[in-house]
Amino acid sequence: MMASLFDQYEQASSRSMPSSANFSRGNIPEPISSGYINVREEDKTPIFVKQKINFSPPNPVTHIVVNNNMLVLAMTKNIVLRFDLEHPDNIDEVELSRSGEDKVHKMFLDPNGRHLIVSMTSQDVLYLSRSSKKPRQLTKIKGLIIDSVAWNKASGGDNSTGEILLGTSKGLIYETEILSGEDSRFFQGSLEQYWKQLYNLGKDGPVPVTGLEVERIPTKLTTEKKYFIMATTPGRLYHFIGIIPTSAEAPVFSYVFQSYEDSPASFLELPGNFGYSELKLYVDRHRAPPKNFAWMTGPGVYYGNMDYSGQSRDVTTDSRLLQYPLEDGEKFVPPLSMVVTEFHVLLLFPDRLKAMCVLNEQLIYEDIYQSRFGRLLGLCKDSVKGTIWAYTDQSVFKYKVVRETRDVWQMYLDKGDFESAKQYSKDNPANMDKVLTRQAEYFFNEKSYEKSAMYYALTERSFEEVALKFIQVEKRDALKTFLNKKMNALKNTEKTQMTMIITWLIELYLNQLGTLRDQGDSQGFLELQDEFQKFLAQTKVKDCLSHNRATAYDLIASHGDVEDLVYFAFLMQDFERVMSHHIQHDDYNAALKVLTKQTNMELYYKFSPVLMQHIPKDTVDAWIKQGRKLEPKRLIPALVHYHENRDTDKINEAIRYLEFCVQTLDIKDQAIHNYLLSLYAKYQPQQLMVYLEFQGHNPGMVNFDLKYALRLCSEHSLEEACVHIYTTMELYEEAVDLALKVDVELAKSNANRPDDDDELRKKLWLRIARHVVEEEKDVSRAMKFLHECDLLKIEDILPFFPDFVTIDHFKDAICTSLEEYNQHIESLKEEMNEATESAKAIRADIQEMRNKYGLVTAQQKCSSCSFPLLTRAFYLFPCQHMFHSDCLIAEVFPHLTSAKKHKVDDLQRKLVSGQFSQPSEPAQLSTSNQVNADSLTKQDQKDQIKMELDDIIAAECVYCGDIMIRSIDKPFIEDDEYVSVMASWQ
């Protein structure tokens, strides 16, 4: 039987009361249809489902406590059974006392299920740790009846209870700490580390401390801890709050009670107690601060919430008295015990269990026990796991909580607590829709139309019906709010609905703006206009209107709202329309501002002509800022337009931009340069020469049309510029002739331009000299030209002098010229002597080379093939390298050019065939002489061929000469030989 304990269950008789929603609806109308279809039937499963444990105790049960899946069951004869519900096969049986007269008064199990305190009717107090099977007596507590224990969840562990509070049957509150005593080295005497009385609730007479709870209040400080303590007697509820330093020594809770020594603690007293009471706290998770409290006392259950904000000395809030549930004609019987859940209070009566909802104080569940199960004794709850246990003297029952929050949303809704109702409807869209609909109706009836619109937009209520409600009450702002919320909730794929709503909103905004404009409400108009523009700037709105621009333009234009029309065009990046509007209203600066903010360069080309007419400087600044993004050539029409009007300021701005293009952007376009040159020629001739010098004299490097520039400068009589252009065109004679009309120095600088043509340079200088002599009659200046140009001689310029000129003007020049001729003759003589000596030396070297020889032994070998050298014809080089003639040809041949290769092949073929050409001049000889002549002629031709072949292949040693140096970068294996060589290696 023990092996299957807690594994088999039996459904007990129970009846579930109607849902609390059915008790409180009254005449409240049904909410508007949600639009959801719930095909699932309402869950009929009771919130509390009872399961009977298939266990028959060997002795009548007296007490049960359970925590952290550890259940302790006390029976008559002072026997205790401990069950680990996670391992139901492990059952401990512990004997508390052998005395037949002693009985268990109460048992207390810590939240972790590690420490058990048993108060006996004999005033003995026993302690049993989880790992021990033998209870030990707490000697310092002997002589007291313990009615309550407050476990400190912030301290304690497996071997220690930590600091705990104990309440006695006489109203005294003690503090102690109990160690398990498993390590004998530290425990020679009592298990209690200390035992100290902290407070007395029975000053007016002995009363039992029926309930005792201690909890730490969350704070941000790390140097202290804040605690509150709740204690109850049969008729009173006490509150204690205090701060305990982190360095406090035992007893630590004395810091909480010491502030109440001089002034009595605050308490709540309720009349009509029945001699006992219970205090229970609800926590939603282990070690979390309690959320609610409940005190079962005479007139009912005093219930409330916990508030840790610290705004008052009392941590309880929203407290109220819940009457015990009684049906018609039912006689009141005091409850035996109580358990608190999140939204319910379970009360145990002698023959039944009742569950009451704390939200509406309605009885929602009643479970009547049959007499065959025995007499109901108590009710307890596992504070960690949340399971609920009821027991009789013969049976044990477990209650499972099933979806306790299922109807909570409806209860909050009926109370008008919409936020709480929404919190418990998150997982159910249909319920959430009902809550939102009721909330929207509530605000509509309260005339809070905009709030109502916000919540209507979140429901599934008919769009047309809601819109009509706000139209009927003429609340346009609320209607806009509703439409805005609906629009934001639409998906991007719902384009038709979105277009309709956005169009409607635009119409509403425009109507309101028109009304405010007519009323002269400038402040309201500006605020609404700002709101309207923010609406248009929304991403979803812009995306929708980008596909319906024409409709939006027509709608805004129909209301005459030009400013918003421009703003909308700007949002749509329809910059051309915006700029056209500004230009039509002569607001050129605004147009330029729009132009600079956009990135379409085509608009620059379109609107620049107009902008240049009115704000040329700002326009050029905008062009320069764009840099290479613009094509300067396409801006020429804008420049030409005001160039024709001869506006100086605009012309200067045009030149500034063209200079930026040429100097900064380095534009090479001929049209740009031609136009800049024309502006220089017409309006800034002083800058023209600077530009021409910048371009240089290389005709291939200048960026303007030379012929066009020459014609333009000629038209404006810019002779110096024409000279520069003639020079660039390499028309030096024309350049010098024209320069002589301007300045002789200019002519002289241009006469030196043709560096590679001395004849032309001399001719140009003679032109200058003739001009100076004949036109300026300045003989002395002409004579200076002899020093300035090394090509001129006195005899070159003498013909230009008139007859009346005396020799005194050029006597020095003639003498200088004669001296130069003498020096030249002497230098020629020296050169001839040096040539004669060189010829003699060469003839001596040739004679010496003819007599030079080398010795070759029979053992020497060819440097190429390594065979004996004397086996066939060979070559011997001064470097002592020796080659057979055919080996040398083979070594040299790959390094020859194609032409020389053909020449070598041809010469070798002639030597092998012996065919030589006949002499070109026939001779009249005898027959014998003719034979000798033919023989000599053939020998001479053969020798001539050998000499030609030697000149090609034996000019230098193939290993020591230039061939070896030139072949240093040649690969050892040629590309066409690579495959065959690789194959030979395999």
C-alpha positions, 0 to 999 in steps of 0.5 A: 500500500505504501509503494503506491501512496500519492499515486492513485486518486479518487474524485470526491464529491464536490459541487462548483458554484456558478461563476462569479460573473453570473452574480454581479452582472445584474442589469449591466448590458452585454458589451458590444459584439467583439467580432470574434467567434469562440467555437469552444465551449466554456470550460466547466472544470471547477477551479478547485479539483479535489483528489483523495489520497489512496492512503489509510493511516494506521492511526487517526490523523491529528495534524498535517503540515506541508512545504516544498513537497515535504509532507509531515503527518502526525497521528495519535500515539505521537507517531509522525510520518514524513513523506517526500512527495517527489519520492513517495516510496521513502517514508520516515516514521518517527516517534515523538514521545512514549507518554500516552498522555502527551499529545501534539499541540501544533506542528510548524514546518519551515518553507524549505521543508528542512526544519520541523518544530512540534509543540506538545500539550505537555509544554515540551517543544521538540525539533526534528531536522530533515536528515534526522529521525530522532527528535530532540527537545528544545530545553530553553523553550520547555514549559511553553505552548507554541501557537505560531512560528514566523520563519525568516526566509531571508536567512537559514539553511540546511543546518540552521533555522536562522533567526525565527520568532515564536508566539506562545499561548500567553501572548509572548513573542520570542526570538531564537535560532536553532541548529540541527546539531548534526555536528557534535563538535559544535553542539554540546548542550541545547540546540537553541543558540539563544532564547530572548523574549522580544514583546508581550501581546498579553499585557491586558491578559494572557492571549494566544499568539495565533498568527505570526509572520515576518517578511523583509521589505525590499529597499535599495540600501545595502547597509540596513534591512527593513522588516515588518512583522504581523502578529494576531491574537483571537481578536487583534491584528498587530503591525510592527515595522523596523530597521535592522543594521546589517551588523546587528547581533542576536536577537536581531528582531529586537531592533524592530520591537524596541521602538514600540517599548515606550508607545504601544503597537498599533493594532486592529481589533474586531469584535466577536472572536471565537477563541482562535484565529489564523493569519495567512500570507499569499506569495506568488513565488518562493522567497518573493514578498507577499502580495496579500494577507488574510486574517480569519477571525470572528466576524469574517476574513480581514483581507488586504493587499501589501504595499512596500512603497514606504509611504506609511508605517503600515504595509497593508492597503485596501483592507476590508472585511469579507463576510463568511459565505452563508446560504439562505437558512444556513446556520453559522458555524465558525471555520476551522482553518483557512488557505489564501490563493491569489484571488480566493480564500478557502475556508474549512468548516466541520463538514465542508470546504468553501471557496470565496472570491475576494474580488466580488466576495461571492461563493464560487465553490463548495465541497461537502465531505461525507461522514465516511471520510471522517471528521475534518480537522485542518487545511494547509498549503504548500507555500512553495509548490502551491498545492492545498491539502485538507485532512480528516482523522481518516483521510488526506485530500489534495486540491489542484487549482485549475486556471484560477484566473479564468473569470478574473477579467470579468470580475474586474470588468464588472467593477470598472477596473479596466486595466486589471481586466486587460491584464488578465485578458492578454491571452484571450483576444475575445475577452480583451475585445470585450474589455476594450469595448466596455471601456470605450463605452464608459468613456463615451458616456463620460463624454471623454470622447478622445479616450473613447476613440482610442479604445474603440480603435483597438476593438473589433467594433464596426468601423462605420458604426463607431465613426457615425457615433462621433459624427453624430456628436460632432466630435471631429478631434475624437473622430481623428483620433479613432481614424489615426489609431485605425490607420496605425493598426492596418497592415501595409497590404490593406492599401484600400482601407488605408487610402480611404482613412488617410484621405478622410483624415486629410479632409478633416484636417483641411476643414478644421484649418479652414474654420480656424483661418476664417475665425482668425484663431492664429494660435490654434491654426498654427498648432493644428497645422503643425499637427497636420504636417506631422501627420503627413510626415508619418512613414505610413502616410507618405508611402500611401500618398506616394501612390495617390499624389494626384488625389492628395494634390487636388484635395489640398488645392481645393481648400486653397491651402497653398502652404500645406500644398508646398509642404506636401510636395516637399514631403513627396520630394516633388521639388520641381513643384516646390521650386516653381511655387517659390519662383512664381512668388519671387521667393528666389532664396527659398527656391535656391534653398530647396534646390540645394537640399535635393539631389536631382542635378537636372533641377539645377540645369532647369532653374539656374537661368532664372536664379542667375538673373536674380541671385547670381552670387548665391546661385554660383555658390550653390554650383561650387558647393556641388562640385563635380556633381554638376556638368558645367557645360550644361550650365552655359545657357544660364551664363549666356543669358545674363552675359547678353544683358552685360550685367557686370556683377553677374558677369563677374560671378560667371567668370568666378564659376568658370575659373573654379571649373578650370582651376579647381575641377581641372575641367578640359572641356573646350566649350568651357575654356572658349567661353571663359576666354571670350569673357576675359577678352571682352570684360577682363583683358588684364586676366587674359594673359594670365590665363594664356600663360597658365595654358602654356605654349604647347598646342597639344595641351591647351584646352581652347580653340586656337583659331577661335581665340586668335580671331576673338583677340584680333577683334578686340585688338589684344595684340599681346594675346595674339602674339602668344597665340601665334607662338602657340600655333608655331607661327613664329614669323607672324608672332615676331612681326606682330610683336615688333608693333607692340614691343621689341622685347616681346619680339626678342622673347618670341624669337628664341622660341624655336629651339630646334630650328637655328635657321628659323631663329636666326631669321627671326633675329634678323627681322628684329635687327632690321626693324631696329635699324631701319625703323627705330634708327638705333644702330647701337641697339642692333649691335647688342643683338650680336651678344644676345643671339649667338647665331648673328654675325656682323656680316649678317646685319651690315647690309641693313645699315644705311650708307651714312653710318660710319665704321665707328658704330661697328668697329668693335664688332668687326674686330671681335668677329675677326678674332673669332675667325682666327680662333676657329682656324687655330682650332681646326688645325689642332683637330687635323693634327690630332686626326693624323696622329690617331690614324698612325696609331690605328695603323700600328695596332692593325699591324700588331694584330696581324702578327698576334698568335695563340698556341693550341695543344692536341689535348685542348677541347671545344668549350661547347661540346668538350670534344678535341678541338683539332678534329675540325675547324675552330675559333680561338678568342683572346679570352682563351675560349675555343669553339669548333666552328659549327659549335660556335654557330650553334651557340650564337645562332639563338641570340641573333636577330631574324635578319642575321639568322637568315644571313648566316643560313644563306652564307653557310649554304653558299659555302657548302654548295660552292656556287659563287656569282661571276665577276661583273667585268668580263676580261679578254684572256687566254684559255689558261689565264681564264681558268686561273682567273676563274679559280682566283675569283672563286677563292676570293669570293669564298674568302669574302663569304667566310669573312662575312660569316666571321663578322657575324658569329665570331665578332666576340666570345659568346661566353664573355661578350655582350651576348652573355650579358643580354641573355641574363633574363632569358629562361633556360627553357623556352616556352615552346620547349617546356612540354617536351622537356617536362616529358623527358624528365618523367 
